[in-house]
């Protein structure tokens, strides 16, 4: 059980996933988002399932920014976090950013039941 619990720990201790709301997940959009996320190298810093992979990048499962499209566009497309080391992705359009956000919602929702199980 300890090994499973470690999957849900962050640098600050226990994982605290953001609230993804109740809107249904658009599966085809989430799949497209997963492809973009991995093909754009997001997983190199943020991990394959949005969990930090040992870099200084935040655990996206705890980031409300991943769920706000205006914030996502400012970060990804406009590069507002360039001074913090976050690369800019000028080639991503609004639909692709929406797809990444939908993928994130899906991953976060899938994490919550496993988190409850690990904490039992």
Secondary structure as a PSIPRED ss2 file (coil, helix, strand):
# PSIPRED VFORMAT (PSIPRED V4.0)

   1 X C   1.000  0.000  0.000
   2 X H   0.000  1.000  0.000
   3 X H   0.000  1.000  0.000
   4 X H   0.000  1.000  0.000
   5 X H   0.000  1.000  0.000
   6 X H   0.000  1.000  0.000
   7 X C   1.000  0.000  0.000
   8 X C   1.000  0.000  0.000
   9 X E   0.000  0.000  1.000
  10 X E   0.000  0.000  1.000
  11 X C   1.000  0.000  0.000
  12 X C   1.000  0.000  0.000
  13 X E   0.000  0.000  1.000
  14 X E   0.000  0.000  1.000
  15 X C   1.000  0.000  0.000
  16 X C   1.000  0.000  0.000
  17 X C   1.000  0.000  0.000
  18 X C   1.000  0.000  0.000
  19 X C   1.000  0.000  0.000
  20 X C   1.000  0.000  0.000
  21 X C   1.000  0.000  0.000
  22 X C   1.000  0.000  0.000
  23 X C   1.000  0.000  0.000
  24 X C   1.000  0.000  0.000
  25 X C   1.000  0.000  0.000
  26 X C   1.000  0.000  0.000
  27 X H   0.000  1.000  0.000
  28 X H   0.000  1.000  0.000
  29 X H   0.000  1.000  0.000
  30 X H   0.000  1.000  0.000
  31 X H   0.000  1.000  0.000
  32 X H   0.000  1.000  0.000
  33 X H   0.000  1.000  0.000
  34 X H   0.000  1.000  0.000
  35 X H   0.000  1.000  0.000
  36 X H   0.000  1.000  0.000
  37 X H   0.000  1.000  0.000
  38 X H   0.000  1.000  0.000
  39 X H   0.000  1.000  0.000
  40 X C   1.000  0.000  0.000
  41 X C   1.000  0.000  0.000
  42 X H   0.000  1.000  0.000
  43 X H   0.000  1.000  0.000
  44 X H   0.000  1.000  0.000
  45 X H   0.000  1.000  0.000
  46 X H   0.000  1.000  0.000
  47 X C   1.000  0.000  0.000
  48 X C   1.000  0.000  0.000
  49 X C   1.000  0.000  0.000
  50 X C   1.000  0.000  0.000
  51 X C   1.000  0.000  0.000
  52 X C   1.000  0.000  0.000
  53 X C   1.000  0.000  0.000
  54 X C   1.000  0.000  0.000
  55 X C   1.000  0.000  0.000
  56 X C   1.000  0.000  0.000
  57 X C   1.000  0.000  0.000
  58 X C   1.000  0.000  0.000
  59 X C   1.000  0.000  0.000
  60 X H   0.000  1.000  0.000
  61 X H   0.000  1.000  0.000
  62 X H   0.000  1.000  0.000
  63 X C   1.000  0.000  0.000
  64 X H   0.000  1.000  0.000
  65 X H   0.000  1.000  0.000
  66 X H   0.000  1.000  0.000
  67 X H   0.000  1.000  0.000
  68 X C   1.000  0.000  0.000
  69 X H   0.000  1.000  0.000
  70 X H   0.000  1.000  0.000
  71 X H   0.000  1.000  0.000
  72 X H   0.000  1.000  0.000
  73 X H   0.000  1.000  0.000
  74 X H   0.000  1.000  0.000
  75 X H   0.000  1.000  0.000
  76 X H   0.000  1.000  0.000
  77 X C   1.000  0.000  0.000
  78 X C   1.000  0.000  0.000
  79 X C   1.000  0.000  0.000
  80 X C   1.000  0.000  0.000
  81 X C   1.000  0.000  0.000
  82 X H   0.000  1.000  0.000
  83 X H   0.000  1.000  0.000
  84 X H   0.000  1.000  0.000
  85 X C   1.000  0.000  0.000
  86 X C   1.000  0.000  0.000
  87 X C   1.000  0.000  0.000
  88 X C   1.000  0.000  0.000
  89 X C   1.000  0.000  0.000
  90 X C   1.000  0.000  0.000
  91 X C   1.000  0.000  0.000
  92 X C   1.000  0.000  0.000
  93 X C   1.000  0.000  0.000
  94 X H   0.000  1.000  0.000
  95 X H   0.000  1.000  0.000
  96 X H   0.000  1.000  0.000
  97 X H   0.000  1.000  0.000
  98 X H   0.000  1.000  0.000
  99 X H   0.000  1.000  0.000
 100 X H   0.000  1.000  0.000
 101 X H   0.000  1.000  0.000
 102 X H   0.000  1.000  0.000
 103 X H   0.000  1.000  0.000
 104 X H   0.000  1.000  0.000
 105 X H   0.000  1.000  0.000
 106 X H   0.000  1.000  0.000
 107 X H   0.000  1.000  0.000
 108 X H   0.000  1.000  0.000
 109 X H   0.000  1.000  0.000
 110 X H   0.000  1.000  0.000
 111 X H   0.000  1.000  0.000
 112 X H   0.000  1.000  0.000
 113 X H   0.000  1.000  0.000
 114 X H   0.000  1.000  0.000
 115 X H   0.000  1.000  0.000
 116 X H   0.000  1.000  0.000
 117 X H   0.000  1.000  0.000
 118 X H   0.000  1.000  0.000
 119 X C   1.000  0.000  0.000
 120 X C   1.000  0.000  0.000
